[in-house]
């Protein structure tokens, strides 16, 4: 039986009412983001600095803006949060880091997909929304595994990178399809919190599945097409001549 929303104490606070836009001003979080901005601004230069600062800005949107509180109410908002983490902030951070030697791309692809699937299992997800420590383990592991994946993609040859990105796209899309066609709501923390926003828990879960299935998976497809363009683009013949 699904539990009332009052039984859950997510890091981002209780589920807001419709139209309530609450910012997360956790001083520890703000300190970490400011410190990260200072380190990136002082130690990186040029394009790498820009990518690093952009990544911090995306993290601020996810953890400080009203999206954080909204994700306590809607699983679909949590999905947007996680997509920003693994498919926007992570590649930006990977681009800001030094390029490492190619290798372990297959392992990195499997690990990041597995981590994403594990944290969207109902039991693991419920644990993260009932304990701040577990919540941050979820967030850090999602981000770290995704940064590792995008770093390996960046270092790999274009054909290998395309295969890895398409595999990641399929993993994201498959999870989205599972959630969309589940037929019943499975996330206890959102059993009642969606109603104030005009959605049933099942409708919210289906919206989350569609987000993963279409726009989120499309981000990996666009990255694959970009790397493929490096093989088939107008400069390819000149490089191989």
Phi, psi and omega in degrees: 000134181289142185268151177300153181300332182296342181283351185249146180229072182294154180305320184284004178095175180297157180300127180285156173285165180302130179084358178270117183249097187255128178273150177261109183250039176303117184298326179294314179299314180298321178297317181297317180293319178294317179297318178297320178297317180295318180295314180296317181294330183266335187251340180251157181227158172058227184299321181296321177296315179300318179295318180296316179293323177296322178296317178297322178297320178295319177298322178296320176300318183289322189252341184251320184294171178302346176302327180299308180294320180299329180289345172285334181268319189238128175294329177296324176291322176297323178296315175302316178303312183290325177295318175302322183293308190269336186244358176234300180296318184298310178295329176295315178296319179298323178290335179278342181274158177298147177287128179257170181295146179300153177148155175062022182296317179299317179295316180298321178297315181293318183294314183294324177293318181295317179299317180297316180294317183300314183287350175257007167290138186307318183293315180294319180297316179297320179298321181293331181268005177241359181209125183297324179298314179294324178302315182285331172298318177300309184295315182294319181291322176298313182291314184296315180294325179288321176298318177300313179300309182293328175294320177292321177299317181298322183278342186282164172295158183301313180300317179294320180297319179298315179299315180296318180294321177293325176295318177296321177299315180296320179296317178295314181295324180294316177298319177300318179294319178301314181291323182294321185256016182298326178088345176209152178286136185238359184255104184303319182300340182250023183294329181235342188290341182280340189296323179296341181258015174076023181229143169282160177304324180291318178298320178297316179295320178294321176297319178297318178298319179293325177298316178293320187290323185252280187297321181294311179297327181296332178298320177290323178296318179297320178295321178295318179295324178296316177292324178295325177298332177292336178273319189257359184292175184296339180270353185297318182295321179295325181290329183266355182289000000 
